[in-house]
Amino acid sequence: MGKKEKLIERLKTNPKDFSFDELQSVLEALGFAMSNKGKTSGSRVKFLKGNVAIVLHKPHPRNELLEYQIRQVLEILEKEALL
């Protein structure tokens, strides 16, 4: 099992210490591309794959995502049958 597969399995467990960088790696492995709208987007980022969009705020000053963010990402990925 490779690093990306291990991260996907870890994400499925709804961890409390999942970082934004780890999420970015998982989503890019699933075919998503990150987009932020330049200087006016602030900490808001969008991950796009076809017509599926995941929008969230980069956590700061910490790097770990909040529980609700992980839950929302998991719901979208499961709804789209990507997990």
Contact map, one row per residue, 1 for C-alpha under 8 A:
11101100000000000000000000000000000000000000000000000000000000000000000000000000000
11111100000000000000000000000000000000000000000000000000000000000000000000000000000
11111110000000000000000000000000000000000000000000000000000000000000000000000000000
01111111000000000000000011001000000000000000000000000000000000000000000000000000000
11111111100000000000000000000000000000000000000000000000000000000000000000000000000
11111111110000000000000000000000000000000000000000000000000000000000000000000000000
00111111111000000000010001000000000000000000000000000000000000000000000000000000000
00011111111100000000000001000000000000000000000000000000000000000000000000000000000
00001111111110000000000000000000000000000000000000000000000000000000000000000000000
00000111111111100000000000000000000000000000000000000000000000000000000000000000000
00000011111111100100000000000000000000000000000000000000000000000000010001000000000
00000001111111100000000000000000000000000000000000000000000000000000000001000000000
00000000111111100000000000000000000000000000000000000000000000000000000000000000000
00000000011111110000000000000000000000000000000000000000000000000010011000000000000
00000000011111111100000000000000000000000000000000000000000000000010000000000000000
00000000000001111100000000000000000000000000000000000000000000011110000000000000000
00000000000000111110000000000000000000000000000000000000000000011000000000000000000
00000000001000111111011000000000000000000000000000000000000000011000000000000000000
00000000000000001111111000000000000000000000000000000000000000111000000000000000000
00000000000000000111111100000000000000000000000000000000011000111000000000000000000
00000000000000000011111110000000000000000000000000000000000000100000000000000000000
00000010000000000111111111000000000000000000000000000000000000000000000000000000000
00000000000000000111111111100000000000000000000000000000000000000000000000000000000
00000000000000000001111111110000010000000000000000000000000000000000000000000000000
00010000000000000000111111111000000000000000000000000000000000000000000000000000000
00010011000000000000011111111100000000000000000000000000000000000000000000000000000
00000000000000000000001111111111100000000000001000000000000000000000000000000000000
00000000000000000000000111111111110000000000000000000000000000000000000000000000000
00010000000000000000000011111111000000000000000000000000000000000000000000000000000
00000000000000000000000001111111000000000000000000000000000000000000000000000000010
00000000000000000000000000111111100000000000000010000000000000000000000000000000000
00000000000000000000000000111111110000000000001110000000000000000000000000000000000
00000000000000000000000000110011111000000000001110000000000000000000000000000000000
00000000000000000000000100010001111100000000111100000000000000000000000000000000000
00000000000000000000000000000000111110000000111100000000000000000000000000000000000
00000000000000000000000000000000011111001001110000000000000000000000000000000000000
00000000000000000000000000000000001111111000100000000000000000000000000000000000000
00000000000000000000000000000000000111111000000000000000000000000000000000000000000
00000000000000000000000000000000000011111100000000000000000000000000000000000000000
00000000000000000000000000000000000011111100000000000000000000000000000000000000000
00000000000000000000000000000000000111111111100000000000000000000000000000000000000
00000000000000000000000000000000000000111111000000000000000000000000000000000000000
00000000000000000000000000000000000000001111100000000000111000000000000000000000000
00000000000000000000000000000000000100001111110000000011110000000000000000000000000
00000000000000000000000000000000011110001011111000000011110000000000000000000000000
00000000000000000000000000000000011100000001111100001111000000000000000000000000000
00000000000000000000000000100001111000000000111110001110000000000000000000000000000
00000000000000000000000000000001111000000000011111111100000000000000000000000000000
00000000000000000000000000000011100000000000001111111000000000000000000000000000000
00000000000000000000000000000000000000000000000111110000000000000000000000000000000
00000000000000000000000000000000000000000000000111111000000000000000000000000000000
00000000000000000000000000000000000000000000000111111100000000000000000000000001000
00000000000000000000000000000000000000000000011110111110000000000000000000000000000
00000000000000000000000000000000000000000000011100011111000000000000000010010000000
00000000000000000000000000000000000000000001111000001111100000000000000000000000000
00000000000000000000000000000000000000000001110000000111110000000000100000000000000
00000000000000000000000000000000000000000011100000000011111000000000000000000000000
00000000000000000001000000000000000000000011100000000001111100101000000000000000000
00000000000000000001000000000000000000000010000000000000111111111100000000000000000
00000000000000000000000000000000000000000000000000000000011111100000000000000000000
00000000000000000000000000000000000000000000000000000000001111100000000000000000000
00000000000000000000000000000000000000000000000000000000001111110000000000000000000
00000000000000000011100000000000000000000000000000000000011111111000000000000000000
00000000000000011111000000000000000000000000000000000000001001111100000000000000000
00000000000000011111000000000000000000000000000000000000011000111110110000000000000
00000000000000010000000000000000000000000000000000000000001000011111110000000000000
00000000000001110000000000000000000000000000000000000000000000001111111000000000000
00000000000000000000000000000000000000000000000000000000000000000111111100000000000
00000000000000000000000000000000000000000000000000000001000000001111111110000000000
00000000001001000000000000000000000000000000000000000000000000001111111111000000000
00000000000001000000000000000000000000000000000000000000000000000011111111100000000
00000000000000000000000000000000000000000000000000000000000000000001111111110000000
00000000000000000000000000000000000000000000000000000100000000000000111111111000000
00000000001100000000000000000000000000000000000000000000000000000000011111111100000
00000000000000000000000000000000000000000000000000000000000000000000001111111110000
00000000000000000000000000000000000000000000000000000100000000000000000111111111000
00000000000000000000000000000000000000000000000000000000000000000000000011111111111
00000000000000000000000000000000000000000000000000000000000000000000000001111111111
00000000000000000000000000000000000000000000000000000000000000000000000000111111110
00000000000000000000000000000000000000000000000000010000000000000000000000011111110
00000000000000000000000000000000000000000000000000000000000000000000000000001111111
00000000000000000000000000000100000000000000000000000000000000000000000000001111111
00000000000000000000000000000000000000000000000000000000000000000000000000001100111
